[in-house]
């Protein structure tokens, strides 16, 4: 029951140790999921190498595997959001800090990639500035969530997890 609350509850606080414990579990799981997807996509000779899309499985076992893959990916996403929200709570920050820490850096980086692909002379240094802004926000999120200690004592989100 503790694991269910730890992974899927959006209330309360967790300390840095539990945050890094989740990262140590989720990162290899995510890498494993993408290795499985890569292995599946490479199992169709000529489809991926020639620029074609990876075909959707049509046999029952393949469909079950695809459903399991998407379910595992969704579970990792939801549990990751729950862990991040609880870590933000430990820093006495509301859930919406996910936006400047995760959403905005990805949007800035995507905009920089788009401007680089367009490669019109009018864009100038804008892609580099967007990439640096994205990097700065990502470093801030890393420091805030993974390095800095939570607020001392109880805060508006619950008691100190180290107490």
C-alpha positions as a printed Julia matrix, in Angstrom:
163×3 Matrix{Float64}:
  0.0     0.0     0.0
  2.93    2.36    0.69
  4.21    1.96   -2.88
  0.84    2.89   -4.32
  0.79    6.11   -2.28
  4.47    6.76   -3.02
  4.11    6.37   -6.78
  0.6     7.59   -7.56
 -0.49   10.06   -4.87
 -0.18   13.76   -5.65
 -0.44   14.86   -2.01
  2.19   15.11    0.66
  5.93   15.55    0.5
  8.98   13.42   -0.32
 12.62   14.13    0.36
 15.53   14.08   -2.08
 16.37   10.45   -1.32
 12.96    9.19   -2.4
 13.09   11.44   -5.46
 16.43    9.96   -6.55
 15.18    6.45   -5.73
 12.39    6.97   -8.24
 14.84    8.34  -10.83
 17.07    5.27  -10.29
 14.07    3.02  -10.99
 12.31    4.99  -13.74
 15.29    5.82  -15.95
 16.33    2.2   -16.58
 12.66    1.24  -17.01
 12.21    3.98  -19.62
 15.39    2.97  -21.42
 14.17   -0.64  -21.41
 10.83    0.39  -22.91
 12.52    2.28  -25.72
 14.94   -0.59  -26.37
 11.89   -2.87  -26.68
 10.29   -0.43  -29.13
 13.51   -0.23  -31.13
 13.81   -4.03  -31.21
 10.22   -4.29  -32.38
 10.69   -1.66  -35.09
 13.82   -3.41  -36.34
 12.0    -6.74  -36.58
 10.37   -5.63  -39.86
 13.02   -5.79  -42.58
 13.07   -2.75  -44.79
 10.24   -0.84  -43.11
 12.25    1.36  -40.79
 15.41    1.6   -42.87
 13.54    2.94  -45.9
 11.87    5.72  -43.94
  8.56    3.97  -43.54
  6.61    3.88  -40.31
  6.82    0.96  -37.95
  3.68   -1.09  -38.58
  1.11   -1.53  -35.85
  0.96   -5.15  -34.66
 -1.91   -7.2   -36.05
 -1.52  -10.5   -34.21
 -3.05  -10.91  -30.71
  0.33  -11.26  -29.0
  1.64   -8.11  -30.69
 -1.48   -6.14  -29.74
 -1.17   -7.32  -26.14
  2.49   -6.28  -26.18
  1.61   -2.83  -27.54
 -1.06   -2.36  -24.89
  1.39   -3.44  -22.17
  4.03   -1.06  -23.58
  1.65    1.92  -23.57
  0.35    1.0   -20.09
  3.9     0.88  -18.72
  4.72    4.2   -20.37
  1.55    5.78  -18.94
  2.31    4.41  -15.47
  5.84    5.86  -15.63
  4.46    9.23  -16.74
  1.77    9.46  -14.04
  4.09    8.24  -11.29
  6.79   10.66  -12.45
  4.37   13.58  -12.27
  3.27   12.48   -8.78
  6.88   12.25   -7.58
  7.71   15.68   -9.03
  4.62   17.27   -7.46
  5.47   15.82   -4.04
  9.07   16.99   -4.37
  7.82   20.47   -5.27
  5.59   20.3    -2.18
  8.67   19.52   -0.1
 10.27   22.7    -1.48
  7.01   24.54   -0.52
  6.05   25.1    -4.14
  2.68   24.42   -5.77
  2.11   21.84   -8.52
  2.07   24.45  -11.28
  5.86   24.83  -10.99
  5.93   21.83  -13.35
  5.16   24.34  -16.12
  8.39   26.4   -15.87
 10.47   23.36  -14.94
  9.3    20.86  -17.59
  6.82   22.3   -20.09
  8.51   25.63  -20.93
 12.02   24.17  -21.5
 10.59   21.61  -23.91
  8.6    24.28  -25.76
 11.66   26.54  -26.0
 13.83   23.71  -27.27
 11.18   22.66  -29.8
 10.87   26.25  -31.03
 14.66   26.45  -31.39
 14.71   23.21  -33.38
 11.92   24.46  -35.63
 13.69   27.76  -36.26
 16.93   25.92  -37.01
 15.18   23.7   -39.55
 13.53   26.67  -41.19
 16.99   28.3   -41.29
 15.91   31.63  -42.65
 18.45   34.43  -42.27
 15.92   36.5   -40.34
 15.99   34.2   -37.3
 19.64   35.03  -36.53
 20.71   34.03  -33.02
 17.19   33.32  -31.78
 17.51   29.5   -31.8
 20.65   29.66  -29.67
 19.01   32.03  -27.2
 16.0    29.73  -26.95
 18.25   26.72  -26.36
 20.18   28.56  -23.65
 16.95   29.62  -21.96
 15.77   26.01  -22.09
 19.05   24.81  -20.6
 18.91   27.43  -17.83
 15.39   26.38  -16.82
 16.4    22.71  -16.9
 19.41   23.35  -14.65
 17.21   25.36  -12.28
 14.74   22.45  -12.1
 17.58   19.98  -11.48
 18.97   22.06   -8.63
 15.55   22.82   -7.15
 14.27   19.25   -7.2
 17.37   17.13   -6.89
 19.88   19.08   -4.85
 18.23   21.59   -2.53
 16.82   20.42    0.78
 13.11   20.68    1.44
 11.63   23.28    3.76
 12.29   22.72    7.45
  9.36   21.54    9.53
  5.78   21.28    8.39
  4.63   23.45    5.52
  1.25   23.94    3.82
  1.61   20.56    2.07
  2.27   18.39    5.11
  4.8    17.43    7.75
  8.53   17.28    7.13
  9.32   13.87    5.55
 12.62   13.75    7.46
 11.02   14.38   10.86
